[in-house]
Every structure is written in C-alpha cells, then in structure tokens.
C-alpha cells in the first residue's frame, strides 16, 4: 500500500502543487481545506494514486480530529503531514489571522503524532507562504521544538519556502532525510 500524506490548504494553488508532487512521489494524498478541492483529488487519482478531499476547519480541534479519523479510515494512517500556511491578513484581521495560522499547524501536527509513532516515524513539513515575520518566527520556533521532542520517535519536522517545494519536498519525505530535522529552508 502507498504511503499516505495529508496536505492542508489543498484548495490553494500551492497546496494543490504540493499534493500533486506527493502523488508523483507515489503517495496517496488527503487534501484538507474548508474550500472544495475535488479537482485536485481527481487529478491525483488520474496519476494512479488514491486521494480524498476532506472539508475541514484546520483551526478547530474537533474538526481536525474528525478529518484525521476520515483520513485513517479512507486512506490509512498518515506518514507525512504538509501544512501549507498562507500569509496573514492586514489589520484589523491580522491578530486573528496570525493566530489561526499558527493554531492550524499546531493542531494538525499534534493530531498526526500518535499514528506516526505507532507506525515508527513520519515527516511533518510546513510550507510557509508568508512574508509576516511573526508567523515565520512562530512556525520556525514550533518546528524546531517538535523536531527535538519527536526525533526519538523517528519523526522529523522542517519548514520550507514555497520556492523550494519541487526539489526539497521529495527529499524531505524520503528515507534519505531521516536525520534532517528542525531545519528552515528559505530563499
């Protein structure tokens, strides 16, 4: 059975590109987004890989848990999580927008840890499409922290800039990157 990846922000342009790249690497892909991402799921299926488009509010713990249960029952336990994080909105929504982006990464990362530990490891990758220094610093710090905490379980965590997705993503999800963790790859 193919490895399983979860991609948040699957309806966005970058989320779709990430999902398609993972499918090209031989992974089944679950796309999580509040917006419809059935077109991308269909394109993944056309590549011969299993896919699921799951409506989820990734800033809500109950929604995240329900989405993870659906992924596990539909495709299997996830071995890879790719959080696709967009930029924060301008004032007055900046505070809520910044908090929701950081919360989504935390909730999804927390949700996949148990299945990853059960299966001997995994990869958590955050694609940070943001010019907002607060979000970037928060994601970088969180990534480094969970990299230290989860490395004994064979789980790595890294942040990449969208410009590096095509080249870095296949490497980071592969066996060769089993010791690459806590890294922030940016332009």
HUVENVEN-V101019 format. One record per pair of residues at least 24 apart in sequence whose ideal C-beta (glycine too) atoms are under 6 Angstrom apart, sorted by the first residue. I is the first residue (numbers start at 1). GAP is how many residues later the second one is. If there is no record, write none. Layout:
BEGIN
I | GAP
I | GAP
END
This chain:
BEGIN
2 | 24
2 | 25
2 | 26
3 | 24
3 | 76
4 | 24
4 | 71
4 | 72
4 | 74
4 | 75
5 | 24
5 | 75
6 | 24
6 | 65
6 | 72
6 | 75
7 | 24
7 | 75
8 | 24
8 | 50
8 | 75
8 | 76
8 | 100
9 | 75
10 | 27
10 | 30
11 | 24
11 | 26
14 | 70
14 | 115
14 | 148
15 | 69
16 | 24
18 | 64
18 | 66
18 | 147
21 | 148
23 | 24
23 | 26
25 | 145
28 | 47
30 | 24
30 | 41
30 | 45
32 | 24
32 | 26
32 | 35
50 | 25
58 | 46
58 | 50
59 | 41
59 | 44
59 | 45
61 | 46
64 | 43
64 | 47
68 | 43
77 | 38
77 | 42
78 | 34
79 | 43
80 | 43
80 | 93
81 | 27
81 | 31
81 | 43
82 | 43
83 | 25
83 | 43
84 | 43
85 | 43
86 | 43
87 | 43
87 | 44
87 | 45
88 | 44
88 | 47
98 | 36
98 | 37
101 | 34
102 | 36
116 | 39
117 | 36
120 | 34
121 | 33
121 | 34
122 | 33
123 | 33
123 | 50
124 | 33
125 | 33
125 | 47
126 | 33
127 | 33
127 | 35
128 | 31
129 | 33
140 | 44
144 | 38
147 | 34
147 | 35
151 | 30
156 | 25
157 | 24
158 | 25
159 | 25
160 | 25
161 | 25
161 | 26
163 | 24
END
